[in-house]
Amino acid sequence: MRFIGTHFQTVDPKGRVSLPAKFKRLLVPDDQGTMVLTMGREPCLLLYPLSEWTQLAEALDALPRNQAKREAIRSISDFTTELELDSHGRLTIPREFLQEIGIERDVAIVGSLRYIEVWPRATYEQGTEERRATSTEILDQLF
């Protein structure tokens, strides 16, 4: 599964946002319409299909037991929840997640291969030039 492309959506007053149809088609039956929402390292939210999140959790669980691992798990747990797609293909994002990164209405839903990023649209659009400059070296190697 590879999520690619950027889509612009609006969040309704109940915190619901539609998952783009091309992203919905990539969900496997094992995911059962369940996605895991967590905070990104940048000012965005991350949406993982349940099967991808399970792999990430297993990798974290395989790390040596120590204080740093316990704190990492707690840090992740502070802002992580499971979401279910409703019959209209929408996810209801809890208000505290939206507030934490400053989403009021307009969002950019960005495919990031194995997961999806949800950005405040204005923040995402402001970063276009910086993304191009930062990614030049890697893109030159690929293309």
C-alpha positions in Angstrom: 0.0 0.0 0.0 1.4 3.4 -1.0 -0.5 6.6 -0.3 0.5 9.3 -2.7 -0.9 12.7 -3.6 -2.1 15.8 -1.8 -5.8 16.5 -1.3 -7.5 19.6 0.2 -10.5 19.0 2.4 -12.5 20.8 5.1 -13.2 19.6 8.6 -16.8 20.0 9.5 -18.0 21.4 12.9 -18.1 17.9 14.3 -14.5 17.3 13.5 -15.2 15.0 10.5 -13.0 14.9 7.5 -13.5 12.7 4.4 -10.7 10.4 3.5 -9.9 10.7 -0.3 -11.5 7.9 -2.3 -8.1 6.8 -3.7 -6.8 6.5 -0.1 -9.8 4.5 1.0 -9.3 2.0 -1.9 -5.8 1.2 -0.5 -7.0 0.0 2.9 -6.8 -3.7 3.2 -9.6 -5.8 4.7 -7.5 -6.6 7.8 -7.7 -2.9 8.6 -11.5 -3.1 8.9 -11.9 0.6 8.4 -9.8 1.3 11.4 -7.0 3.9 11.4 -4.7 5.0 14.1 -4.3 8.8 14.6 -1.2 10.2 16.3 0.8 13.4 16.4 3.5 13.9 13.9 7.0 15.2 14.7 6.1 18.2 12.6 2.9 20.3 13.1 0.7 17.6 11.5 -1.4 14.6 12.4 -0.4 11.1 11.2 -3.0 8.5 10.1 -1.9 4.9 9.9 -3.9 2.0 8.6 -4.3 -0.4 11.5 -2.0 -3.0 9.8 0.8 -0.4 9.4 0.4 0.8 13.0 0.7 -2.8 14.2 4.0 -3.2 12.4 5.3 0.1 14.0 4.1 -1.0 17.4 5.9 -4.4 17.0 9.1 -2.6 16.1 8.8 -0.4 19.1 8.1 -3.4 21.3 11.2 -5.2 20.0 13.5 -2.4 21.3 15.5 -3.1 24.5 13.6 -2.3 27.7 14.8 0.9 29.2 13.6 4.3 30.4 13.8 5.9 27.0 11.6 3.2 25.5 9.0 3.6 28.3 9.0 7.3 27.9 8.7 7.0 24.1 5.6 4.7 24.5 4.1 7.2 27.0 4.8 10.0 24.6 3.1 8.2 21.8 0.1 7.2 24.0 -0.5 10.8 25.1 -1.8 11.7 21.6 -2.8 8.5 19.9 -6.3 7.0 19.3 -8.1 4.6 17.0 -10.6 6.1 14.5 -13.3 4.3 12.5 -14.3 5.2 9.0 -18.1 5.9 9.0 -20.4 4.8 6.2 -19.6 8.0 4.3 -15.8 7.4 4.4 -15.3 10.1 7.1 -13.1 10.1 10.1 -14.0 12.1 13.2 -10.8 13.7 14.6 -11.0 14.5 18.3 -11.1 18.2 19.0 -7.9 18.1 21.1 -5.9 16.8 18.2 -7.2 19.5 15.9 -6.5 22.2 18.5 -3.0 20.9 19.2 -1.8 21.6 15.6 -4.1 24.5 14.9 -6.6 23.0 12.5 -9.8 25.0 12.3 -11.3 24.2 8.9 -9.1 23.7 5.9 -6.6 20.7 5.8 -4.1 19.2 3.4 -4.3 15.4 3.4 -0.9 14.2 2.2 0.0 10.7 1.1 3.3 9.7 2.7 3.6 6.2 1.3 2.7 4.0 4.3 0.7 6.6 6.2 -1.2 9.8 5.7 -0.4 13.3 7.1 -3.1 15.8 8.0 -1.8 19.4 8.0 -3.5 22.8 8.5 -3.7 23.8 4.9 -2.1 27.2 5.3 0.9 25.7 7.2 1.4 23.0 4.5 1.2 25.5 1.7 3.7 27.9 3.4 6.2 25.0 3.4 6.2 24.3 -0.3 9.5 26.1 -1.1 11.3 24.7 1.9 10.2 21.2 1.0 11.6 21.6 -2.5 14.9 23.0 -1.3 15.3 20.3 1.5 14.4 17.4 -0.8 16.5 18.3 -3.8 19.4 16.0 -2.9 17.2 12.9 -2.4 15.1 13.6 -5.5 18.3 14.0 -7.6 19.3 10.5 -6.5 15.9 9.0 -7.4 15.2 10.8 -10.7 
